[in-house]
Amino acid sequence: MGIVISLLICFLVYFGVSAALTLMVPYYQLRPGSTLPEIFLHIGWAPAYYVVAFGFLCSLSASHLGFMFPIRQLIYMMAKDGLLFPVLTRIHTGTYASIVATVIFGIIVPIMAFFFGLINLVNFRSIGSLLAYSLVAFCVLILRYQPHAMQNGGDEVQVQEENGGNEVQVQEENGGNEVERQEKNGGDEAQVQEKNRPAAEKLTLQGLFFPGSPTPTPLSGWVVYVCSSLLALLLTLLCLVLAHWPGLLSGDPGPITVVVLLLALITGITGVIWRQPQSPTPLSFKVPALPLLPLLSILMNICLLMQMTAASWAQFDIWMLIGFALYFSYGIQHVMQEFRRTNSTSVRA
């Protein structure tokens, strides 16, 4: 709840500043970049221009510094898991900080600031943030409709590992009795298991809108997963049509028909997700208004992503290619080795 209230306050502040800007100067006279300081030049407040520009510089510097220090922890954890080079895991003995990661990324940041413009850097960071927010909303939409066993799989494995020794000891002590009991009741137990085995779920059109179980099942979780993926694709297509089809505002029937069809498909698939049972697991906080709120978040994020320039997307694509090349050439091999080593250690234990 504290996070929601903080985000609401930030929204109100941003909304108030944007409203004040457009009320002071028409929006078509605003240039991208240092919009807030230049507003005061338009209305003749030159001293306020320098004060606001200095405050803007300080806030931007503090924002980037605040982004650099937490990222070193992320780099440290990725290097510790084998995704990045081991040299990034070195920690200074006095400050307990990852000096190597801080120095390397502290050098990369000013180099990027020197070669790229401010607008491109801001857009580049905005693309990453909006994609991260969209993935979070997508995951919230999927996980709410998954079966309880899938959500608590890790906890069950941990409990089994902790109680493994006790279970083995109990089985050894009661081994003889169990063998005798199994010999006597083997046939009966097989019949009971066959009767109590749940019937295999079948996907039907009626089951999409009227599921038979009040709690999530593997089939309903799979339906939500597929429908959410289709919705992400349809929302992307809708935003592409709205942002880059010039005949839409002129009343051309072609783009209008496409938009109506996309909206009809989005509404129908959203209804399928809405009819699926949600997880009854009690949590301290749950996102309200599912599935509308996550879908609205994804839609707004994609609309903002479509407003980014081609140069910003090109920079993002280059960094993604570098990341994929590093992952597939180095990271995935070391992660799989660590995974095999951990499994072999647990098996021996």
N, C-alpha and C positions, 0 to 999 in steps of 0.2 A: 504493500500500500504506500509505503514511503517513496518507492521508486515512481509509482504512478503519480503521486502528488508532485514530486520534483519535476517530472516530465510535463505535467500540466502547467506548472509555473513557468518553465522554459518556453512552452508553447505560447502562453499569454504574453511573455516578454517579446518574443520574436514577432508575434502577431501585432503587438502594439507598435513596435519599431517600424514594421512594414507599412502599417496603416498611417503612421505619422509621415513617413517618407512620401507616400503617394498623395497624401493630403497637402503636403508642402510644395511638391513639384509633380507635374503630370508624369505618369510612368513612362511615356514614350520619349521623354527627355533624359531619362536616367540611363547612364552608361554602365555596363558591367565593370567591376573592379572596385575602386574606392568610392562606392555609391554614397555611403553615409557621410563622409567628410565633404564631398562635393555638393551635397544638398545645401550646406551653409554658404557656399559660394554663390549658388543660384539666388539665394534670398539676401545676399549682401552681408552676411555675418562672417567676415574673414578671420577674426581671432578665434571664433569657435571652430573654424576649419582646422587650424593647426592643433588645437587642443584635442579634438576628436580624432584626428589623424595619428597623433602621438598615442592616445589611448588604444586606438585600433592596432597599432604596431605592438604595443605592450601585450595586449590580449592575444594577438596571433602568436607572438613569441612564447608566451606562457602556455598556450594551447599545444604548440609543437613540442615544447620541453616536457610538458605533462604527458604527451604521447610517447616520447622517447623512453622515459624511465620505466613505465610499466611494460613496454614491449621487450625489454631485456629479460624479464622473467619468462615471457612467452618463448623467446629465442632459447633461453636456457633449458626450458622443459622440452622443446622440440629437439635440441641437441642431445639431451639426456636420453630421449626415446630413440635416438638414432636417425632422425629425419635430417639433421644438420651435422656439421663437422664437430668432432669432439673438442676441438680447441675452444669452442664457444661455451663449454661448460666450466671453464676455469674460473674460480672464485677467489677474490682477494681475501687473504686471511684476516686483515684488519677490519675491513668494512663489510665483509660477507656479501659483496656485490660482484656480479659478472662483469669484470673490467673489460675483457676482450670484446664481448658483444656490445657494450656501451660505446667503446672507442670506434669500432667498425661502423656501427650505424650512426654514430655521431659524425663520422667523416662522410658517409653517404648522403646524409640530409643536406648539408650545405652545398655539396656538389650538385644535387638535384635542384636546389633553390637557385644556384648560379646559372644553370643551363636552361631551366624551364621557367616560364612566366608564372606569375602568381595565380592567374585564372586557371591555367592548366593544372597546377598543383592542387588547387582547391577542388576542381572538378575530379581530379584523379583520386583524391581522398574521399570525395563524396560518393564516387562509384563504389569503392570498397565498403563504405559504411552502409549505403543503401542495399547492396547485395547481402551484407551480413544481416541487416534487419529483415530482409525478405526471407532469408533462410531460417531465421528464428521463428518468424510467423508461420512458415511452412511446417517446421518441426512441431510447433505447438498444435497446429491443426491436425497433424497425423497422430501424435502421441496421445491426445485426449481420447481417441477412439480405438486405441490398441487394447488387446486383452491384458488383464492384470498380470498373468504369468510372464508375458513378454517384458513388461515394465520392470518387474522385480527379478528378472533373471539373474542379474549380478548378485543380488542379496541372497538368492537361494543357493547359488554356487558357493558363496562365502560361508553360508551356514553349513552346507554339506562338507566343506573342507574343514571347518572348525570341529564338527562333530564326527568326522571320519573315524578317528581313533576309537571314540566311544562306541560307535556302531560296530566296528570290527570286533571290539572286545565283547560286546553283548552277543554278537553272532557266534563267537567262539564258545562262550559259556553255554549258550542255549542251542548249540548246533545239533546235539543228538535229538532233543525234543522237537526241533523244527523238522528234521528229516523224517521222524516218525509221523508227525502231523501231516507233512506233505504226502507221504505214502498213503495215508488213510483218506485224506480229503482232496487228493489231487484232481480226481475227476469232477468233484463238486465245485472246487474253486474255478476250474476251467469253464464250467457251465455258467457260474455266476459272473465271471469276467466277460463272457460272451454276451450275456444278457445286459450287463450294465455298461457295455461299451457304447459311447455316444454314436448316433447315426451320422454318417458322412453328410456334411452340408452341401447343398446344391445351390448354385447361383440361378435365381429366377427373377423375372421382371417384377413380380409381386414382392419378392424378398428384398428388392432394392428399396422399396418405399414402405414396406411393412415387415421389418425383420422380426423373426420369431423369438429372439432372445432379448430380455431386458438388459443384459450385460454384453460387453463386447466379446466377440468370438474371432477366431483367426480369419474367417471369411469376411466378417464386417470390417476388420482391420485392413484386410487386403483391398476391399472395395474403397475404403477411404483413401488408402495410399494411391490407388490408380486414379480415382476421381480428383484428388488434390494435384497430382501431376498433370492431368488434363487441364485443370483450371489454371495452373501456372502457365501452361502453353497458350491457352485461349486468352488469358489476360494480357500476355505479351503481344499476341497478335492484335488484340483490341487497341492497345496503346500505340502500336506501330501504325495502325490505320488512322487513329485519331490525330497522331502527331505528324505523320508524313504523307498523308493522302490529300493533295491540294483540292480535289473536287468535292470534298465533304461540305465545306462551308458554302459552296456555290449552289447546293441543292442537287448535285448529280445523283441520280438514283442508284448508280453502281456502288459507291462507298456506303451510302445509307443502308442499302440492302445487306451489305456485308456486316455492318455494325449491328443491325437488328438480328441477324442470324447468330452472330457471336454472343450478343446479350441473351438470346433465347437459350443457347447451349449452356452459357454460364449459369443462368437461372436454374435450368433443369438439373445440372450436375450439383449445384449448391443444395438443391432440394434433396438429392440423394444422400449427400453427406449429412444434412440436417436430420434425416430420418434414422440414421444409424445410432445405436446406443453408445453413450459416453461412459468412460471409466468411472466407477463409483469410489475410487481410491480417495480418501480424505487428504487434502493438502492445505497448507497454511494460506496459500493464495492460488486462485484459479483465474485464468483469463475469462472474462465474461463474454456473453453474446457470441458464442461459437455457433456456426462457422463464419458469421458475417464479419466480425472484427478482424481476424487474421487475413481474410480475403480482401477486406478494405485496405488493410496495411500493405499487402502485397501490391494491390492496384495502384495506390498512391506512390509507392516506391518505384514501381516500373514506369509510371508516368514521369516521375522526376528523372529517371535514368534516360528516358527518351529525349530529354532536353539537353543532354550533354553533347559536346562538340565531337566531331570525328577525330580530332587530334587527341582528346582525352581518352577516347575509346582505343585509339591506336597505342597510346602509352600503356593503358591497362592490359591490352592484349600482349604486348611485348613482355611485361612483367609476369603475366600468367604463363607465357611460353617458357620464360626463364625458370619459374617455379616448377612447372611440370617437368622440364628437362632435369632439374636438380632432384626432383622426387623420384622419377623413374630410373635415373642413372645411378643415384646414390642412396636416397632415403629408403625406398621400399626394400632394397636388399638387406640393409642393416636392421630394419624393423622386423623383417621375417626371421633373420638370424636371432634377434633378441627374443622373438616370440617362441621359436623352437627351443631356445635355451631355457626359457622360463617353463615351458611345458615339460621338458625333460627333467628339470629340477623338481617340479611338483610331482611327477610320476615316481621318481626315486623316493621322495619323502613319503 
